[in-house]
Amino acid sequence: MSRPMIERENALRLGATVDSCFSEGHFSTGIHHLDSLRSPHSKPSPLHMSELVYIALHPPPPKVVSRPLMASPQKLQDRQKAQVIPPVKATQEALDLLQAYCRTNDPASLMQGLPCHPLTQEKPKPLNEDDYDSDFKRQASIAFNAKDCWAWLAAGFITKADGSEYSDDEDFESHGDPQSRAVGKYAWGVFEWLLNMWEKDEALNEASAGDKYSPLLLQQVPAPRTGTGLRWDVTVPLNVLFSCYSEGVNNNEIAKQIDFENRSMLSSRLLSLLVNLASASMILDTQLLQLACVHLTKLSPARLFTFLSLISHQHLNFKIALCSYYITSFMGKPSQTASAAARPNPRARPTAASRRAQDIPSESQPAPSTTGPKTTPFALPSPSDFIKLLDIPPPREPEPYLRSQHFRYHLISAYVMLYKRKRRPNHPSMEILDYAQLRTRIDDLFGPQNSDRQDREELGALHSTLLTMIA
């Protein structure tokens, strides 16, 4: 797979036909016209791409409630024109076309001119009033003028004509925290499209430049305020990632739209993309570990186990680093204290405009140092240091204890698996892992002495699995 040749933007006269269709509310016709122009050698304009995103994100039209006519026909007509609402059919067609573009075209070409934190100082020029030649274009401009692609996904990004949220996102608000609002009810399809775009971009970049990371995803991470050093602020991406595990999601209708298994797979795909960025030294690996651990302290033990189990075998170094970081930095501390360490100060409820930008604050976190000696991301601890990690005493409370055991289980299984890969005759200088010591630690942590615990059956199953691995 290699980067395709330069793709030409569709001719203005062809784009004008699409503009006319959208401005008159003929969304399906405009979308079908764009699809007829789709080719590996041409691409839609950034405006048309952002308008497709807007249509794909739009909630269904609200149910019409019969009320006495208290206004003149002209006023009713003006009010109806104030907001052009795409029908449900057009929303799905727009999403299907976005996915089709991802298959046909280079993601870097499609995303050119759309919201990002660019690698250079140039940022896409926002639209102004002179660019609005229709009500629809004015409405859809929020997608073009957004802060970044994460803003598209946020609950409440698209609002009604009066600035209020659609009822489904208002219900979503009851779950409160930024994590639960990071992906709105109708944004999951666009989220999956973005993942497809970044994964294809990563594959193209690896094939052409030899570096396995997505430059497009890197541009969705804000640059340091100093303008130098690695990008590090992954607060919003991780809010999006862990929204897939939010307890609040299963308590409302979004669980009917996409089940937990599918959402957890989306989370795993985004995590792999972020880990590849850190492994390529494009973002700060320690910040990714810290913020991920803060989120993990909020998960139930069952969902934590799912999260750790879905980390790719290609990223065992990251898995070991994540479990090691939690054990050394978070174990024995109440989850509330750990969360508060990276939680922004309370603020007044944000306005609709700020929610659109998904401007979840991270100013209260001091910027980490991104200078100094270069280190290997997710460096593997030596066998002796690995054994010492297992000697750190677990917390006593039932839920934190079980959570810590899940981290230990995944630390041991990942370390043994990676050690067996690396321990080859061509690595004679590698320190030997003492399996007798490891067996003793496994027996102490998961063995029969835990028979009085409520979760003894689960610990027993983990104990058996680990002993089988080192046999």
N, C-alpha and C positions, 0 to 999 in steps of 0.2 A: 504494500500500500504506500503510495507516495502522494505528495501534494499535487492537486490538479493544476492545469494552466490557469492563468488569470481569467476570472469570470466577468463578463460584461454585465453592466446593469441594464435591466429592461429599458427599451426606448421610451421616451417621455410620452409619446402619443399613445403607446400601449398602456402605460401607467395611468394616463388620464381617464381611460375607460374604466379602470378599477376604481379610481377616485369617484367618478360619477355614480357608479353602482353603490358604493358604500355610503356616499352622502345622501342618496335617495332611499337608503334602507334595504337595497337589494343585495344583501350580504352573500347569499349562496351564489348568485350570478357573478359577483366580483371575485369570490374565492375560486370558482370554477375557471374563470378567465385567467387568474394567476396560475392555476394548476396547468392550464393548457400551454402556458409560456415556460413552464419548468424545464430546465435543461442543465446538464453539467457545465455548459459553456455560458450560461447567463444566470443572473440572480435578481431577486426583487430588490427594490430600493429599501434603505433602512426604515423609511416611513411605513412602507407596506409591511415590512417584517414586524414593526412595533404594533401596527394596527391588527395584524393577525394574532399577536400575543394578547392584545386587549380583548379581541372577540373571544379567544379561547379561554380567557380568564373570567369572562362576564357571567355573573349569576343569572339564573333564569328570570324572565320577566315576573314581577310580583303579580299575585292573583288580583284580578279586578273585582273590587267590591262595589256593588250597586249603591249609589248614593243619589239623593235629589240634586238635580242640576241647579247650582246656585250661581253660575257664571254664564256669561254670554257665549254663544258658539265660537266667536273669534278668540276669546280668552282661553277656552278649552283647547282650541286648535293650537294656540301658541304654547300652552303648557305641554301639550303632547309632543310638540317639536323640540321642546327644551332638552329632552334627553332621548337619544336614539338607542333603543335597547335591542341587541341582536337576539334572535330567537334561539332556542336550544339547539335546533338542527344546525344553524350556522356556527354555533360554538364548537360542536363536534367536528364539523367540516374544517374549521380553522385549525384545530388541533391536529387533525389528520394531515392537513397540508404542511404544517410545521414539521411533522415527523417525516413526510415524504421529502421535503427539502433536505432534511438531515441525511437521508439515504442518497440523495442525488448530488448534493453540493458540498463544498468544503465549508465546515463550520466557521473557520476564520473569516471566510468571505461573507457568509450570511450575517455574522455578528458585527461586522465592521460598521462603526457608526452608532451602535446601540449602547445602552448604559454600561459603564465599567469604570474601573480605576486604572487608567492606561499605564503602560510601562514607560511611556514618554510623558512629557508635560502637557501634551495636547489632549483635550477632552472633547467628546462629541458636542457640537454646538446645539444648545437647546432651541426649541421652537419659540417664536414670539407671536404676537397678535397678527402680524402681517402674513404669517403662514397658515392661519386658520381661514379656509374658504368654505367651511361647512361646520355644522354643529357636531357632526360625528368626529371630524378631524380634531376639533377642540377637545372633545371628550377623550379620544384615544391618545392625545398628546401626553397624558400622564405616563404611559408606557415608554414613550420615547424620552421623556425628560426625567425618568426615575433616576435615583442615585446609583443603583446597580441592579443586577438581575434578582438578587434576593428580595428587593422591594416588591417585585412583581408578585411574589409568592405570599406576602403577608396578608393575614386576615384584615379585611377592611380596606384593601388597596383600591378597589373600585367601589365608589359610593353612589348614592342616589343623587338626583339633581339638587336636592337641598343640602347635600353634604353628609347626610346620615348614612349609616351602614345598612346593608341588606340584612334581613332578619336572621339569616343563618349565621352570619358573622357576628351579629349581636349576641346570639346564643353562645357562640364560641368565646366571646369576651368573658363569660362567667368563669372560665377556667383561668383567666387572669394573666399569668406570667408571660414574659416575652417568648419563652420556648413554645408554649401552647398556641401562640398567635403567629408563629413564624411561617406556618403554611395554612392558608385559608381553605375552607371546605372545597372550593372549586378550583384550587391551584395545583392539585396533585398531578393532573395530566401535563401541565406545563413544567412542573418539577421533573417528571420523568423525561420529558423532551430535552430539558437542559442537561440532564445526566447523559443522555444519548449523544448530545452535541459534544460535551466535554470528553467523553470516552473516545469518540471518533477523533477528536482533535488530538488527544493523547497518543492514540495509535499512529496518526499521521506524523506527529512530531517525533515519535520514536523511530519511525521508518526513515524520515528525511534527515533528522539531526542526531539520532542516536540517544536522545534523552527522553526517558519515560515520564513525562508529566504534561499536563495541558496548559499551554500558555493562556488560553481563554479563561480557564478557571483561576489562574494566577491573577488575572486582571479583575477578578471579582473580590480580591482581598485588598483592603486599603493599603496604600503606601505609607511608610512611616512619616510622621510629621516633619522629621528632620530632613527627609528627602534622600537619606542614605541608609544602607544596611538592609537586612532582610525584611520582607513583609511578615507581620506577626499577628495582626488583629483578626483572628478567626472566630470572634464572638458570634457574629450573625450566622456564618456557615454552620457552626456547631448548634446554634439554636434551631436551625432548619433540620439538621441531622437528627437531633434528639426529639424534635417534634414528632417523629415517627414512633417514638416510644412513650409519648405523653399519655399519662393515665386519663387525662381529660378527653383525649380523642375517642376513647372507647365509650365514653359516657354520653356521647351525642351522636347525631346521625352520620357523622363522617365514617364511623365504623361500618355503615351499610354501603358506603361508596367504595371503600378499599379496606380489606381486612388487614389484621395486624401482620400476618406473614408477608404480605406484599409490601407493606410499609417498611418492615424491618429490612427487607432486601434493598429497597431504595436507600435506606440509611447506610447499609453496608457498602453500596456502590459509591456513595458520596465519600464515605470514610476512606475507601481505597484510593480515590482521586486525591484527597487531601494528604494521605500518607505518602503517595508518590511525589507530591509537591515537596513535602518535607524531606523525603529521602534524596531528592535531587538538590537539596539545599536551596530551594526557592522560597520557603517560608521557615520560620523558626520552629524547630521540632519540640523544644521544651515548652513553648507556649501551647502547642497543640496537645501535649500530654497533660499539662496542668488544667486547661479548660475542659478537656474531655473527662478527667477525673472528677472535677466539680460536678459535672452533669451526672456521672455514674453514681455518685453518692445519693442521688435523688431517685434512682431506679429501684424497683422492688428486686429482691434477689432473683426471682424467676426471669425478669426482663433483663437483668444484668447478665445472667448466664446465657440468654439468647444473644445478646449483643456480643459478648466475648466469643461465643461459638461461631458467629458469622464472620469474624475477622479472617480474611483470606490466608491460606497457607503460604502465599507469596509474601506475606507481611508478618512473619513470625518474630522478626526483630522488633517491630513496632509493638506487637502483643506482649512480648517480654518486657519491653521498656515501659509500657502502660501499666502492667501488673506490678512491676518493681516500683514505679513512681507512686502508685496508690499505697502499697505496703509501707514504704518508707515515709510518705508524707501525710497520709490520710488515716491510716489504721489507728484505732483507739481514740480518734477524734469524733465528736458528734457530727453528723452530716450537716446540721444547721450551721455549725461553726465553719466547716469547710466551704459550704456554699456562700456564706457571707464574705469569705475572703476575696471572692471575685465578683460579688453581686454589686451592681450599681446602687447608689443611694436612691431612696424613694423619691419619685417625682410626681408631679401632677399628671393626671391622665392625658396622654398625648392627643393632639388634634388629629383630625382625619388626614390632613396634609402630611404631618410628620409620620403618621402610621404608614402612609403610602410609601414613604422613603425607607421604611423599616429601619429607622435610625435608632436602634437599640443601643443605649449608651455604653461606652466602655471607657469613658474619660476618667472614671474613678480608679481604674487600674493604671499603675505607672507603666510607662513603656519599658519593656525589657531591653537589656543591652543586646545589640545585634552586631557588636564589633568585638575585637579580640581574637585570640587564636582560633583557627577553624577546627571544629571537632566533627567526628563522624556521627551523622544522625542515627539515633537508636542503637548506640554501641552495645554490644553484647557483654554482659558481666562475665567475669571468669567463673569457673566452676566453684571455687572456694567462696567467692562473693555471693554466688547464687545460693549456696547452702546457708550462708549467714542470713539471707533474706527470709528463709523459712523458720529461723529461730526467733523472729520478732513476735512477741505474744499477741494473740488476737484479742479483739474487744470482747467483753462479757455479755453485752446485751444480745438477745437472740437474733434480731434481724441484722445488725452490724456484724455479728459473728458469722452468720451464714454467708453474708456478702464477702467477708474476708476469705472464707474458705473457697468461694468460687474464684476469687482472684488467685489464690494459691494453687488451686487445681489447674487453672489455665496457664499459670506461670510454669508449673512443673511440666505439664504436657507439651507446651510449646518449646521449652528449653531442651527437653530430652529429644524431641523431634529434630530441632535444629542442630543439636550437638551430634546426633547420629549422622546428619548430612555432612557436617563439617569434619567430623573425626574420621579422616581417611589416612591411608598410608602416606599420602603426600603432604600431611600436616603433622609431622612427628613432634614438632615443638609445642603443639597445643596442649594445654594443661588437661590432665585426665580427670574426668568426673568420677568421684567415688560413689559407686552405685550402692555399696553397703550403707554408707552414711545417708544416702538419699532414701533408701528403703526404711531406715529408722525414722527419718523425719516424716515420711508418708504414714507410717504406722502411728506415730505420735499425733499427727494432725487429723487423720481420718479413720483411725482404727477402732476396735471394739470398745475402748474406754469411753467412747462417746455414746454408748448405748442408752444412757439416761436422757439424752437430748431428744427434743421433739422431732428434729430433722435427721434422726439417726439412720433411717433408711436411705435417704439421699446421700449422706456422708459415706455410708457403706458402699453404695454403688460407685461413688467417685474413688473410694479406696481400692476397690477391685480393678477398676479401669487403669489406674496409675500403676498398680503392681504388675498388670499384664504388659504395660508399655515398657517397663524396665526389666522384664524377665529375660 
